[in-house]
Amino acid sequence: MRAILEVVILLLDLYWWVLLAMIVLSWLISFKVINTANQFVATVHRVVTALTEPLLKPIRRVVPAVGGMDLSPIILFVGLYFARRVIILYIYPNVF
């Protein structure tokens, strides 16, 4: 059972990095540092967006953009951190 929890923690950590990559990539595209006309950039953007949108879209429906700033990634970061800490502090020690 602990092995399953270790895999879940690993997946949460990997998703955290994907979310961070999506944020940085969106900033670079917004500030025109990189261009989506580049095939590699467009592919990475498409993949990262496809991985993050299923969790960000419901958050965006509940929490609107404040002053043009999208707060949904921050809320998702907090949710991922909370889920990881609950697993590590409460579930993992109680599993035989």
N, C-alpha and C positions, 0 to 999 in steps of 0.2 A: 504494500500500500504506500509505503514511503517513496518508492521508486516512481509511482504515479504522481505523487505530490511534487517530487523533484522535476518531473517533466512539465507539470503545470507551471511551476515557478520559472522554469527555463523558457516556456512559451510566453509567459507574461513579460519576461525580460526582453525577449526578441521582439515582441510587439511594441515594447517601449522604444526600442531603437528604430523600428519602422516608422512609428509616429514622429519621432524626432527628425528622421530623414524627410518625412513629408513636410514638416514645418519649415525646415531649412530650405528644401527645394522650392516650396511655394514662395518664400521670401526672395530667393535668388531669381525666380521667374518674375516676380512682381517688380523688383528693382532692375530688371533687364540685365542682370549679370550673365545669365545663361538664357538661351533661346530654345523654345520648344520646337523650332524648325529642325533642330538637330535630332536625328533619328534616335540616338542613344538617350538623350535627355527626355524625349517624348515617351520612350518606352519605360524608362525608370519612373517618370511621373505617372504614367498610366497604371503601372503595377502598384506603386505605393498608394495611389489614390484608391485603387480597387481594394486594397487591404484595409485601409483606414476608414473609408466612407461608411461601411455598414455599422460601425459603432459611433461615428461622429454625427451621422444624419439624425438619429433620434435625439441626441443632445442638442443639436441645432434647432430642432422643433420646439424644445422646451425653453432653451436659453437663447434669446435673440442676440445678434451682434450689438455690442455697446460702442457707440462712437465709431462705427466702421471696423471695429476689432472683433474678430471671432474668438470667443472664449471657450469654445467646445474642446479644443485640444488640451487646454489647461485642466478642464474638468475631467477629461479622460485620463490625463496623467495622474491626477489625484485618485481617481477610481482604480487605476492599475496599481498604484502604490498601496492603497487601502487593501485591495484584494491580496496582494503579495504579503503584506504584513499580517493579515488575518490568518493566512495559511501558515506562515512561519511561526507566529506566536501562539496561535490557539489550536490549529488543526494538527500540524506536524508533531508537536510534543505528545499529543494524546493518541497517536496512532501506534499500535504495537509493532 
